[in-house]
Amino acid sequence: MGRSNTKRAMSIVTNQLSFHYGKKTAIDNLSLNINRGFNVLLGPNGAGKSTLFLMLTGLSQATSGSVNINGFDLKENRPKIMRSMGVVFQQSTLDLDLSVKQNLVYYAALHGISASQALNNISDILAQLQLTQRLNDKVRSLNGGHRRRVEIARALIHQPKVLLLDEATVGLDIDSRKMITEYVGKLCKDLNICVLWATHLIDEIAENDQLILINEGKITAQGVSSELCKENNVDDIYQLYRRLTTSSELI
C-alpha cells in the first residue's frame, strides 16, 4: 500500500481495535484518526494507554481490528513502519552501564546509521536538551530527567515522522516534567511530525492540544481540549476528566 498524500503520510489510524488479556478487555473496539501535531492521550492508570502503545508498535497483536501508520497496514508492513516511528516507553530501555553517546550510537546502528551521521542528525536536539556536555557520561550517573532526555534524543536519531511517548515524565519533578513537555511540543512544531503523548497528568495538557480521553479501553472524547470542555459544559480539563472517566485519582 503506497502513501497517497502528505496528510496520510503522518498519521495513526486504528479501526475497531480490541485487545483481551484472558477474559479482561483492555482495549474495546477503539477507532482513532490522528494526524500531525501534538496529540495527548489522557486517561487514568489502567485505562489502556500502554496496551494501545504496544499494539501501535506491533509488540502485541490485536484480538481484532487494524492499525494503520503513515499510510501502511501495521500487520503487513511493520519493518517499514518502525523505520518512520520513534518510541519512548514508560519503562526505560537505556543501558545504564554505557555512556550517553554509546547508547545513541548503538541504537543508530540498529537503523543502519553510522555514529557520525547519528550524532549529526540530532546535534541541535542534543544541545536543546542540554546533553551535548553529557555525551561521555555513563547513563547510570544521570538523574531521571536527563535519562528521559536521552531517550527522547535516541527516539529521534532516525528522523521519524511519528513519535510515541508513553508516560514520558512519570516519576520526574515538576520542573523536569514542564521542560520535557514544552520541549516535545516545540519539537512537534519544528519538525512538523505526528506526536502521541500518553499521560495521566492533567497539568501536561494545554488548551489548544488535541486531546483523546481514554477510559476502560474506550475513547470517551476526542478533539481540541478547550472545545471539549465547552461541549461538555465544564470549566476546565480537570472537570472534563472527572466527568468522562471513572478515576478518583488526584492529578
C-alpha positions as CSV (number, residue, x, y, z in Angstrom):
1,M,0.0,0.0,0.0
2,G,1.5,3.4,-1.0
3,R,1.2,6.8,0.5
4,S,-1.5,8.7,-1.2
5,N,-0.9,12.2,0.3
6,T,1.1,14.2,2.8
7,K,-1.7,14.2,5.4
8,R,-2.0,10.5,5.3
9,A,1.8,10.0,5.5
10,M,1.9,11.4,9.0
11,S,-1.0,9.6,10.7
12,I,-2.1,7.0,13.2
13,V,-5.3,5.2,12.3
14,T,-7.0,2.4,14.2
15,N,-10.2,0.7,13.2
16,Q,-12.3,-1.1,15.8
17,L,-9.2,-2.2,17.7
18,S,-9.7,-4.6,20.6
19,F,-7.3,-6.5,22.9
20,H,-8.0,-9.0,25.6
21,Y,-5.9,-10.3,28.5
22,G,-7.8,-13.6,29.1
23,K,-11.3,-12.5,30.0
24,K,-10.3,-8.9,30.6
25,T,-10.9,-6.4,27.8
26,A,-8.0,-3.9,27.8
27,I,-8.9,-2.2,24.5
28,D,-12.5,-2.1,23.4
29,N,-13.5,-1.5,19.8
30,L,-11.2,1.6,19.6
31,S,-11.1,3.7,16.5
32,L,-8.8,6.7,16.1
33,N,-7.6,9.0,13.4
34,I,-4.6,11.1,14.5
35,N,-2.7,13.4,12.2
36,R,0.4,15.5,12.5
37,G,0.7,17.8,15.6
38,F,0.8,17.3,19.4
39,N,-1.9,14.8,20.4
40,V,-2.5,13.9,24.1
41,L,-3.8,10.5,25.1
42,L,-5.2,11.2,28.6
43,G,-6.5,8.5,31.0
44,P,-6.2,7.1,34.5
45,N,-3.7,4.3,35.2
46,G,-5.1,1.1,33.8
47,A,-7.2,2.8,31.2
48,G,-5.4,1.1,28.3
49,K,-2.8,3.6,27.3
50,S,0.3,1.4,27.5
51,T,-1.6,-1.5,25.9
52,L,-2.5,0.7,23.0
53,F,1.1,1.7,22.5
54,L,2.1,-2.0,22.5
55,M,-0.4,-2.6,19.7
56,L,0.7,0.6,17.7
57,T,4.3,-0.7,17.7
58,G,3.3,-4.3,16.9
59,L,4.7,-5.7,20.2
60,S,1.2,-7.0,21.0
61,Q,-1.2,-8.3,18.3
62,A,-4.8,-7.0,18.4
63,T,-7.5,-9.5,19.1
64,S,-9.5,-7.8,16.4
65,G,-9.3,-4.6,14.3
66,S,-6.5,-2.9,12.4
67,V,-3.7,-0.4,12.8
68,N,-2.5,1.9,10.0
69,I,0.6,4.0,10.5
70,N,1.8,6.6,7.9
71,G,-0.5,5.0,5.3
72,F,0.7,1.4,5.8
73,D,-1.1,-1.5,7.5
74,L,1.0,-2.5,10.6
75,K,0.4,-6.2,10.2
76,E,1.8,-6.3,6.7
77,N,4.4,-3.5,6.9
78,R,5.8,-3.5,10.4
79,P,9.6,-3.1,9.5
80,K,8.8,-0.2,7.1
81,I,6.6,1.5,9.7
82,M,9.2,1.1,12.5
83,R,11.7,2.9,10.3
84,S,9.5,6.0,10.4
85,M,8.5,5.8,14.1
86,G,10.2,6.8,17.3
87,V,9.1,5.4,20.7
88,V,9.7,6.3,24.3
89,F,8.2,3.7,26.5
90,Q,7.2,4.2,30.2
91,Q,9.9,1.8,31.4
92,S,13.4,3.0,30.5
93,T,15.3,0.8,27.9
94,L,18.7,2.6,28.2
95,D,21.8,0.6,29.1
96,L,22.9,2.1,32.4
97,D,26.5,0.9,32.0
98,L,27.0,2.6,28.7
99,S,27.6,6.3,28.1
100,V,25.0,8.6,26.6
101,K,26.9,8.5,23.3
102,Q,27.3,4.7,23.3
103,N,23.5,4.3,23.9
104,L,22.8,6.7,21.0
105,V,25.3,5.1,18.6
106,Y,24.2,1.6,19.4
107,Y,20.5,2.4,18.6
108,A,21.5,4.2,15.4
109,A,23.4,1.1,14.2
110,L,20.2,-0.9,14.5
111,H,18.7,1.5,11.9
112,G,21.8,1.2,9.7
113,I,23.0,4.7,10.6
114,S,26.7,5.5,11.2
115,A,27.8,7.0,14.5
116,S,28.8,10.3,12.9
117,Q,25.6,10.6,10.9
118,A,23.5,9.7,14.0
119,L,25.1,12.5,16.1
120,N,24.8,14.9,13.2
121,N,21.1,14.1,12.8
122,I,20.4,15.1,16.4
123,S,23.2,17.7,17.2
124,D,20.7,20.5,17.6
125,I,18.4,18.3,19.7
126,L,21.3,17.3,22.0
127,A,22.1,21.0,22.5
128,Q,18.5,22.0,23.2
129,L,18.1,19.1,25.7
130,Q,21.4,20.1,27.4
131,L,23.0,16.8,26.6
132,T,26.0,17.8,24.5
133,Q,28.3,18.1,27.5
134,R,27.0,14.8,28.9
135,L,27.7,12.6,25.9
136,N,30.6,10.7,27.6
137,D,28.8,10.3,31.0
138,K,27.5,6.9,32.0
139,V,23.7,6.9,31.9
140,R,23.8,5.5,35.4
141,S,25.2,8.8,36.6
142,L,22.3,10.8,35.2
143,N,19.2,11.8,37.1
144,G,15.7,10.8,35.9
145,G,15.1,13.9,33.9
146,H,18.3,13.6,31.9
147,R,17.7,9.9,31.3
148,R,14.4,10.8,29.7
149,R,16.0,13.4,27.6
150,V,18.5,10.8,26.3
151,E,15.6,8.5,25.4
152,I,13.8,11.3,23.5
153,A,17.0,12.1,21.6
154,R,17.5,8.4,20.8
155,A,14.0,8.1,19.5
156,L,14.7,10.9,17.0
157,I,18.0,9.6,15.7
158,H,16.4,8.1,12.5
159,Q,14.3,11.2,11.9
160,P,10.9,9.6,12.4
161,K,7.6,11.0,11.1
162,V,5.6,9.7,14.1
163,L,6.8,9.9,17.8
164,L,5.1,7.9,20.6
165,L,5.7,8.8,24.2
166,D,4.2,6.7,27.0
167,E,4.1,8.5,30.3
168,A,7.5,10.1,29.4
169,T,7.5,12.2,32.5
170,V,6.5,9.6,35.1
171,G,8.4,9.9,38.4
172,L,10.0,13.3,37.5
173,D,9.8,16.5,39.4
174,I,7.6,19.4,38.3
175,D,10.4,21.4,36.6
176,S,11.7,18.4,34.7
177,R,8.1,17.5,33.5
178,K,7.5,21.0,32.4
179,M,10.8,21.2,30.5
180,I,10.2,17.9,28.7
181,T,6.6,18.6,27.9
182,E,7.3,22.0,26.5
183,Y,10.3,20.7,24.5
184,V,8.3,17.9,22.8
185,G,5.6,20.4,21.9
186,K,8.1,22.7,20.3
187,L,9.8,19.8,18.6
188,C,6.5,18.7,17.1
189,K,6.0,22.1,15.5
190,D,9.6,22.5,14.4
191,L,9.8,19.0,12.7
192,N,6.1,19.0,11.7
193,I,5.6,15.5,12.9
194,C,2.8,13.5,14.5
195,V,3.3,13.1,18.3
196,L,1.1,10.9,20.5
197,W,1.8,11.8,24.2
198,A,0.2,9.4,26.7
199,T,-0.3,10.7,30.3
200,H,-2.5,10.6,33.3
201,L,-1.3,14.1,34.4
202,I,-3.8,16.8,33.5
203,D,-1.3,19.7,34.1
204,E,0.6,18.5,31.0
205,I,-2.3,19.5,28.7
206,A,-2.7,22.9,27.0
207,E,-6.0,24.4,25.9
208,N,-5.2,24.0,22.2
209,D,-3.9,20.5,22.4
210,Q,-5.6,17.7,20.5
211,L,-7.0,15.6,23.4
212,I,-8.0,12.0,23.3
213,L,-9.6,10.8,26.5
214,I,-9.5,7.1,27.2
215,N,-11.2,5.1,30.0
216,E,-11.6,1.4,30.4
217,G,-10.2,0.8,27.0
218,K,-12.7,3.1,25.2
219,I,-12.4,6.6,23.8
220,T,-14.8,8.8,25.6
221,A,-13.9,12.1,23.9
222,Q,-11.6,13.4,21.2
223,G,-11.0,17.0,20.0
224,V,-9.3,20.3,21.0
225,S,-9.2,20.3,24.8
226,S,-10.8,23.7,25.2
227,E,-13.6,22.8,22.8
228,L,-14.3,19.6,24.5
229,C,-14.7,21.5,27.8
230,K,-17.3,23.7,26.1
231,E,-19.2,20.8,24.6
232,N,-19.4,19.1,28.0
233,N,-20.3,22.3,29.9
234,V,-17.4,22.1,32.2
235,D,-14.9,24.9,33.2
236,D,-11.6,23.0,32.7
237,I,-9.9,19.8,31.8
238,Y,-10.0,18.6,35.5
239,Q,-13.8,18.7,35.4
240,L,-13.9,17.1,32.0
241,Y,-11.6,14.3,33.2
242,R,-13.7,13.5,36.2
243,R,-16.9,13.6,34.2
244,L,-15.7,11.2,31.5
245,T,-13.6,8.7,33.4
246,T,-14.2,6.6,36.5
247,S,-10.9,7.7,38.1
248,S,-10.7,9.1,41.6
249,E,-7.0,9.9,41.2
250,L,-5.8,13.3,42.3
251,I,-3.9,14.7,39.4
